[in-house]
C-alpha cells in the first residue's frame, strides 16, 4: 500500500510511491492504521532529515512519536517550510543558521518560519508575489506549472524529478518558497538538489 507521506513544494502531502532524497516531520499526523489525518502539522518544528542515520531502520508510521514525511530534495523541503534538522544534519543546520543572518536558536527560527508559511485554520500554506528576476536559485514558483529556479533556468517539478530546463519566468510570479527561506538562500545556503536538476 502506498502511504500518503510525500510532501510537495506547496506543502501538500500526497500518496506517491517513491520516497525522494530526504525525510522529515511536522509531528504526529497519522492514525494507528497509517492513515493521514486532516491536519498538515502538529507543531512548529518542521525539519528535513537524512534518510540514512547511523544505519537505523524503522517502519514508516509504525509508532506514535512522529510521522515520516518524504521530499524529492531539499529545495522542495524548504519550499514546503522545512529547515535542516539540527541533530542528524548538524553541519547543514549550522550553514542554514549562518545564512539566516542573525543568531537565533531553532525554536526562534521555527516561530518565524511558521508565521511565514501557515494560514490559521487552513489546509494549505501561504504564497506571495515577487519579481521573478529578483529570486535566488533554490526558489519554487508557480505559473502554468510549478518550477524550481536554478542556474539561470526554470526546472518543471514532478514528484519523480525535474523536467528539462526552460527559460526563467519574467514579471510578477506566485512564489511558494517563503520570504524567510528566500532570505536564507540569498544569505548563501545551497540546498541539496535532485540529480534531475543538473
C-alpha positions in Angstrom: 0.0 0.0 0.0 1.3 3.4 -0.9 1.2 5.7 2.1 0.3 9.4 1.9 3.6 10.9 3.1 5.2 12.6 0.1 5.4 16.4 0.5 5.1 18.7 -2.4 6.6 22.2 -2.9 3.3 23.8 -1.9 3.3 21.8 1.3 0.5 19.3 0.3 1.1 15.7 1.2 0.3 13.0 -1.5 0.5 9.3 -1.8 3.4 8.7 -4.2 5.5 5.5 -4.1 9.0 7.0 -4.4 10.5 8.4 -1.3 12.9 11.1 -2.6 16.2 12.1 -1.1 15.1 13.4 2.4 12.7 12.7 5.2 11.4 14.9 7.9 8.3 15.6 10.1 5.7 18.0 11.4 4.6 16.0 14.3 2.2 13.0 14.5 -0.2 13.3 11.5 -1.2 9.6 11.1 -3.6 7.3 12.9 -2.8 3.9 14.2 -3.7 2.3 10.8 -1.1 4.5 9.0 -3.8 6.8 7.5 -3.1 10.5 7.4 -5.5 12.8 9.3 -6.7 16.1 8.1 -4.0 18.2 9.8 -1.0 19.4 7.8 1.1 19.9 11.0 1.0 19.4 14.8 4.0 21.5 15.9 6.2 24.3 14.6 9.5 22.4 14.3 9.2 21.3 10.7 12.5 19.6 9.9 14.3 18.0 7.0 16.3 14.9 7.9 18.7 12.5 6.2 17.4 9.1 5.0 20.4 7.3 6.4 21.2 8.0 10.1 23.6 5.6 11.8 22.1 2.7 9.8 18.9 2.9 11.8 15.8 1.4 10.3 12.2 1.8 11.3 8.8 1.0 9.8 7.2 4.1 8.4 4.2 5.4 10.5 4.8 2.5 12.9 4.7 4.4 16.2 3.0 7.4 17.7 6.1 9.6 18.1 6.3 11.2 14.6 5.0 10.8 11.1 7.8 10.2 8.5 7.4 12.6 5.5 9.5 12.5 2.4 10.8 15.1 -0.1 12.2 14.9 -3.6 15.1 17.1 -2.5 16.0 19.8 0.0 14.7 22.7 -2.2 11.2 21.0 -2.1 11.6 20.7 1.7 12.5 24.3 2.0 9.6 25.5 -0.2 7.3 23.4 2.0 8.7 25.1 5.1 11.2 22.6 6.4 14.6 23.6 7.8 17.6 21.2 8.2 17.5 19.0 11.3 20.0 20.1 14.0 20.5 16.5 15.1 21.0 14.3 12.0 22.1 17.1 9.7 24.1 19.3 12.0 26.5 20.8 9.5 23.7 21.8 7.2 21.7 23.2 10.2 24.8 25.3 11.1 25.1 26.5 7.5 21.4 27.4 7.4 21.7 29.2 10.7 24.7 31.2 9.5 22.8 32.1 6.3 19.8 33.3 8.4 21.8 36.4 9.1 21.2 36.7 12.9 21.8 34.5 15.8 18.6 32.6 16.6 18.0 29.3 18.3 16.0 26.6 16.4 12.7 27.4 18.2 13.0 31.1 17.3 13.6 30.3 13.6 10.7 27.8 13.7 8.4 30.6 15.0 9.4 32.9 12.2 9.1 30.2 9.6 5.7 29.1 10.9 4.3 32.6 10.8 5.5 32.9 7.1 4.1 29.6 6.0 0.9 28.8 7.9 -2.6 30.0 7.4 -4.5 29.6 10.6 -7.4 27.2 10.1 -6.5 26.4 6.5 -5.4 23.2 4.9 -2.7 25.0 2.7 0.3 27.2 3.1 0.9 30.8 2.2 2.2 32.0 -1.1 3.4 35.5 -2.0 4.2 37.5 -5.2 7.6 38.7 -6.3 9.5 39.7 -9.4 11.0 36.5 -10.9 14.3 38.2 -11.8 14.9 39.0 -8.1 14.5 35.5 -6.8 17.6 33.3 -5.9 18.4 29.8 -7.0 16.6 27.2 -5.0 13.2 29.1 -5.0 10.0 27.5 -6.2 7.5 29.5 -8.2 4.1 28.7 -9.7 3.0 29.9 -13.1 1.4 27.4 -15.5 3.4 24.7 -13.7 5.5 24.5 -10.6 9.2 25.4 -11.3 12.4 25.3 -9.4 14.7 28.2 -10.2 18.3 27.1 -10.6 21.4 28.0 -12.7 19.6 30.7 -14.7 16.8 28.4 -15.7 13.4 27.1 -14.6 13.0 23.3 -14.0 9.5 22.0 -14.1 8.7 19.9 -11.0 7.3 16.4 -10.9 7.3 14.1 -7.8 9.7 11.8 -9.6 12.2 14.5 -10.7 12.6 17.7 -12.7 11.9 18.1 -16.4 14.1 19.7 -19.0 15.0 23.3 -18.1 13.2 26.2 -19.7 13.7 29.9 -19.6 13.1 31.6 -16.2 9.8 33.3 -15.9 9.6 37.1 -16.1 7.5 39.6 -14.3 5.4 39.1 -11.1 5.1 35.4 -10.2 3.5 33.4 -7.4 6.2 32.2 -5.0 5.9 29.0 -2.9 9.2 29.4 -1.0 8.5 31.7 2.0 10.3 35.1 2.4 12.5 33.8 5.4 13.6 30.8 3.3 14.4 33.1 0.4 16.5 35.3 2.7 18.4 32.1 3.7 19.0 31.3 0.1 20.2 34.8 -0.6 22.4 34.5 2.5 24.4 31.7 0.8 22.6 28.5 1.8 22.7 26.0 -1.0 20.0 23.2 -0.9 20.9 19.7 -2.0 19.0 19.2 -5.3 17.8 16.0 -7.0 20.2 14.9 -9.9 17.5 15.7 -12.4 18.1 19.4 -11.7 21.6 19.1 -13.2 
